[in-house]
Amino acid sequence: MKVEKLCAGFDVRGRQFLRLWSTPGNVELYQVARRLAQRLRRVSGTARLRLLLDAGAAKSDAAVATLLRRMSGVTVLLRAPRQPARLRRWQALPARAFRTHWEPGPFTGAPPKRLRVAETRTPLKGDGAHQRGVRTLVAVEGPTTGRRKDRWHVLYVNDERTPAYQLIQEFRQRQHHEQGYRIGVHDLDLDAVPSGYDKRSHPHRPTFRPAALTWAAWTKLLAANLIEALGAQLGGCWRHAHPRTLRRTFFTRPGTLRETREALLVELDWFPEQEVLRPLVDAFNTAQVQLPGPGGRPRRLFLALAEERATMIHTHVPLFTRSTVWC
């Protein structure tokens, strides 16, 4: 069982973490999802808000009804849990209820994949005798090479107008959230954060104080946001690049630090991808960043790529002393 949980809101288009909640292990996802939707509704004003949720938010019919029917102005796409009784009901749908879509294979030259999509309605317990049930999208991935069984994916939605296949494609964007969480765990040590429980409290009634847990975890997620923003600024193939790729290519670069009483110049040693950084280096130098120096006197900070360092030294900051640094 989970002792503590971290629930994060994520912008699947901008690939950015929005907010983080630290909760005890007995708090369910649908409880956090309601608070997240309410807060986003307040700050977004009249903007369209669409909420994509995993099956952890659908552990009870009452939770599903609350999320789908009582979230005013919020479109919810919720993965339905594959309960045996309901799965048998969905599998009993006639073949004529499905519409076939052919999608590109997972790699160049791969055969197309078959996706069959059907619509039905699922009654929920406690939803009232006159309710029609929740709109349910049933997607079946046909057997592919190496896998003989069909894969069933079911969504509850409160959008009655958008075509089913379009909603399924939209829900697939939730994979970006999954990838962002994996990056947090495996690249930023998201699990290595302080505990949220007070060790001095009574074992049978532990006190939950998540301040340190939230601060440490959110700092790591902000780092993930900054790395994603760097890739977006670089553009091209670096957009949405894995943090390890950006860190290996741009973060740990050897260089030389030259300094005077008035300025600091960081010269990066030559590397093949340095031209990608030129717009950022130019913008940084234009911003005239200053750092506090000896006696509180500010010093101007310059960045230079390998082939332009002679010009920088001659034009801006002559008579440097030299020391080797890693940038």
ABEGO torsion letter per residue (X at the ends): XBABBBBBBBBAAAGBBABBBBBBAABBAAAAAAAAAAAAAAAAEABBBBBBBBAAAAABAAAAAAAAAABBGBBBBBBBBBBAAAAAAAAABBAAABBBBBBBBABBGBBBBBBBBBBBBBBBBGAEAABAEBBBBBBBBBBBBGBABBBBBBBBBABAABBAAAAAAAAAAAAAAAAAAAAAAAAAGAABBBBABBAABBAABBBBBAAAAAAAAAAAAAAAAAAAAAAAAAEEAABGBBAAAAAAAAABBBBBBBBBAABBBBBBBBBAAAAAAAAAAAAAAAAGBBBBBBGGBBBBBBBBBAAAAAAAAAAABBGBBBBBBBX
